[in-house]
Amino acid sequence: MNSMVKIRADAVEVRPLSAPFGAEIHGLQWGVPSRALVQTLTRALRRHLLLIFRGQVSPTHDQLDDFFRPFGKLVSETFDGRFHYGTFTDKDADQVHRKGQFNYVVNTDEGQTELVWHSDHFQRPQAKIMSILEAIEFEPGSVPTQFRDMYTAYEMLPLEKRGPLEYKQTVNLDPRTMDTKKYPRLADSMHPVFRAHPHSGRRCLYVNEFTHRIAGMDLDASKQVIDELLAHARENAPVITHHWQVGDICVWDNVGLQHRRDAMPPGQRRKLRQFEGVAE
Ligand SMILES: [Fe+2]
């Protein structure tokens, strides 16, 4: 399909999952989405948090860019994104595909260790509001991806626990260079403990397994608070487990949803294509 053809909203079907959140999206074709389609999918994303595009053909670089550009800003077209992707490469990726300088990365997860709960780009200053991941290869029974809803985790936090943390900020470091003795610096990014989605204003608990500390607290006090918040999330954040089918494209609210996966047993293969995504 010509990528300049406007894709209308009425061709798309939103099928909510029988799960705490998530919906499948069927009938999607690539092209510049109409205003109505952007609204339909934004509404679905706000309500269901995770959208699983199924049954569409695998998009090209240009189709991805054209389709997702109207939802915010392409990460690759922001100052932060250009700086990041122009400065660093992902050593774990077996192939880096670039359109111009960058567009997406294909990760082969074989033999990788557990990936703990996190949101993408938490270690960068600019929020990535949509993460986009496509299953290129996926052995049946291979390790699934889990998602959890940190909006609900925030909303379940008792008011007396929120008060002291209301205006606190987390300090985050890039997980690849967490060792501050070897790589001394104060922070790679800071975010409010209760971060608001920059478009909707909805707040979530924005603390994850990599959060380094809370600014203005001693390290011990900070660790205790972070451990309590993570325990609260384990108890209260609704979780779903997504078993990938080849061709699935998961698009999620990367502010309010965190994700993880177990370690990949040797010999098991799954290959995912990570599009850089949409920034605020
Ligand atoms: Fe991730």
Boltz pocket constraint, residues with backbone or C-beta under 6 A from the ligand:
constraints:
  - pocket:
      binder: B
      contacts: [[A, 118], [A, 119], [A, 120], [A, 259]]
      max_distance: 6.0
